[in-house]
Amino acid sequence: MGKHPLLKTKVSAGSRPVTGTITRSHMDLLHTYTHENRKALVYKMLSKSYLIRFYENDVIGDYTVAHTESDAEVIADDYVLKVDKL
């Protein structure tokens, strides 16, 4: 998955440039998007950013951070529907 035009940052599951650990106590689940074998979860973080976690076949893949809730929703929807805006 490349960089979506609405992304604040693009982070692969294996690299963590974020200081500290992101835990569920630091974020609230807002939305779940699913289609076929793909799922995207949108969380609001304490930092007021929105984290989107991507899953395929119930295996976590990449995640990314968006500026706004509406941007996060578009990114999540595009992912599960396999829309390529890159």
C-alpha positions as CSV (number, residue, x, y, z in Angstrom):
1,M,0.0,0.0,0.0
2,G,1.5,3.3,-1.0
3,K,0.9,6.8,0.3
4,H,-2.7,7.9,0.0
5,P,-3.1,11.7,-0.7
6,L,-5.0,12.3,2.5
7,L,-2.4,10.7,4.8
8,K,-0.5,12.6,7.5
9,T,2.1,9.8,7.7
10,K,2.5,6.3,6.2
11,V,3.9,3.7,8.6
12,S,4.5,0.1,7.9
13,A,3.6,-2.5,10.5
14,G,7.3,-3.4,11.0
15,S,8.5,0.2,11.6
16,R,7.5,2.3,14.5
17,P,8.8,5.9,14.4
18,V,6.3,6.9,17.1
19,T,7.8,7.5,20.5
20,G,6.4,5.1,23.1
21,T,3.8,2.4,22.5
22,I,0.3,3.0,21.2
23,T,-2.1,1.1,23.4
24,R,-5.9,0.8,23.5
25,S,-5.9,3.1,26.5
26,H,-4.5,5.9,24.2
27,M,-7.3,5.6,21.6
28,D,-11.0,5.0,21.1
29,L,-12.5,2.9,18.3
30,L,-14.8,5.0,16.2
31,H,-15.5,3.0,13.0
32,T,-15.1,-0.4,11.5
33,Y,-15.1,-0.9,7.7
34,T,-15.3,-4.3,6.2
35,H,-15.6,-5.7,2.7
36,E,-14.8,-9.2,1.5
37,N,-11.5,-10.2,3.2
38,R,-10.4,-6.6,4.1
39,K,-11.1,-4.6,7.3
40,A,-10.1,-1.2,8.4
41,L,-10.5,0.1,12.0
42,V,-10.5,3.9,12.7
43,Y,-9.4,5.1,16.1
44,K,-9.3,8.5,17.7
45,M,-6.0,9.0,19.5
46,L,-5.4,11.2,22.6
47,S,-3.2,13.4,20.3
48,K,-6.4,14.3,18.3
49,S,-5.1,12.4,15.3
50,Y,-6.9,9.4,13.8
51,L,-5.2,6.0,13.5
52,I,-6.3,3.6,10.8
53,R,-5.3,-0.1,11.1
54,F,-5.6,-2.3,8.0
55,Y,-6.3,-6.0,8.0
56,E,-6.5,-8.6,5.3
57,N,-7.7,-12.1,6.0
58,D,-7.9,-11.1,9.7
59,V,-4.1,-10.5,9.7
60,I,-2.9,-7.0,10.7
61,G,-1.0,-5.2,8.0
62,D,0.0,-1.5,7.8
63,Y,-1.4,1.3,9.8
64,T,-1.4,5.1,9.1
65,V,-2.4,8.3,10.8
66,A,-4.8,11.0,9.4
67,H,-5.4,14.6,10.3
68,T,-9.2,14.5,10.5
69,E,-11.9,11.9,11.1
70,S,-13.3,12.5,7.6
71,D,-9.9,11.8,6.0
72,A,-9.6,8.7,8.1
73,E,-13.0,7.5,7.0
74,V,-12.1,8.0,3.3
75,I,-8.8,6.2,3.7
76,A,-10.5,3.3,5.5
77,D,-13.3,3.0,2.9
78,D,-10.8,3.2,0.0
79,Y,-8.8,0.4,1.5
80,V,-11.6,-2.1,2.0
81,L,-13.0,-1.3,-1.4
82,K,-9.6,-1.5,-3.0
83,V,-9.8,2.0,-4.4
84,D,-6.3,3.1,-5.6
85,K,-5.9,6.9,-5.4
86,L,-2.1,6.8,-5.5
